[in-house]
Amino acid sequence: MNMHSKHCTPVVLSAFLLVAVIYSPVRGDVQPLPGIENTVRSCVLDMARRYLGVRYRLGGHTPRGFDCSGLVYYVFGQSGITVPRTATAQYKSGRPVGRDRLKPGDLVFFSRRLARPSIQHVGIYAGDNRFIHAPSFGLRVSFASMKDRYWRLRYLGAVTFFVTEDDSRKTQSRTHAAK
């Protein structure tokens, strides 16, 4: 674990997010303060790493066992970020991110089958084309590489649940243009 681990509790993360809202330069906009976004992303990854080795469990969303979307649901929830429970709902409710713009903490989605692909698997992007996921029956929460042929062929897209500095600039531009 890195130096942020001891600071990655839901209370601390909620405080970070609250400060970002309170000190927002344009009232009503959620704008990250310098470093807040990266701190929260780091905390999400630290939380996910804590569960490496936990057994896969269909429908699981606690440390007693996780399925893929249950791991995301639990890790984000423990980090103070509410996400839906299922992979499909997570995909639909997040903001799309291009593969070339992925940041640690974003969610990556895959299909299990090549014919008639659909959202069937999710992982938490960890950087360097790696992600943390709860793979399937008989396996444990682990890292996987998006460069592996299996995952590369089945990749469907990515979303984020984080407010970025780019989002803040766009919101500010729209707000000032509307005045």
CORBEL-V147096 format. One record per pair of residues at least 12 apart in sequence whose C-alpha atoms are under 7 Angstrom apart, sorted by the first residue. I is the first residue (numbers start at 0). J is the second residue. D is the distance in whole Angstrom. If there is no record, write none. Layout:
[[I,J,D] [I,J,D]]
//
This chain:
[[0,45,6] [3,42,7] [4,42,7] [4,45,6] [7,42,5] [7,78,7] [8,78,6] [9,77,6] [9,78,5] [9,79,5] [12,39,7] [12,78,6] [12,79,6] [13,79,6] [15,35,7] [19,31,5] [19,32,6] [30,162,7] [30,164,7] [30,167,5] [31,162,7] [31,163,7] [31,164,6] [36,163,7] [40,103,6] [40,104,5] [42,78,7] [43,74,7] [43,75,6] [43,78,6] [43,104,6] [44,104,6] [44,125,7] [46,74,6] [47,74,6] [50,62,7] [50,140,7] [51,140,5] [51,141,5] [52,139,5] [52,140,5] [52,141,6] [53,139,5] [53,140,5] [54,138,6] [54,139,4] [54,140,6] [55,133,6] [55,134,7] [55,135,6] [55,136,6] [55,137,7] [55,138,6] [55,139,5] [55,140,7] [56,136,7] [60,72,7] [60,73,6] [61,73,7] [65,133,6] [66,133,5] [67,120,6] [67,121,6] [67,122,7] [67,132,6] [67,133,5] [67,134,7] [68,84,6] [68,85,5] [68,86,5] [68,121,6] [69,84,6] [70,133,7] [71,123,7] [72,84,6] [86,118,7] [86,119,7] [86,120,6] [86,121,6] [87,118,6] [90,158,6] [93,158,5] [93,159,5] [93,160,5] [94,158,5] [94,159,5] [94,160,7] [95,157,6] [95,158,4] [95,159,7] [96,157,5] [96,158,5] [96,159,7] [97,157,7] [98,157,7] [102,124,7] [102,126,6] [103,124,5] [103,125,5] [103,126,5] [104,123,6] [104,124,5] [104,125,6] [105,123,6] [105,124,5] [105,157,7] [105,158,6] [105,159,5] [106,121,7] [106,122,6] [106,123,5] [106,124,6] [106,157,5] [106,158,5] [106,159,6] [107,121,6] [107,122,5] [107,123,6] [107,124,6] [107,156,6] [107,157,4] [107,158,7] [108,120,6] [108,121,5] [108,122,7] [108,154,6] [108,155,6] [108,156,5] [108,157,6] [109,121,6] [109,153,5] [109,154,4] [109,155,5] [110,153,5] [110,154,7] [110,155,7] [111,153,7] [113,153,7] [128,144,6] [128,145,5] [128,146,7] [129,142,6] [129,143,6] [129,144,4] [129,145,6] [130,142,5] [130,143,5] [130,144,6] [131,143,6]]
//
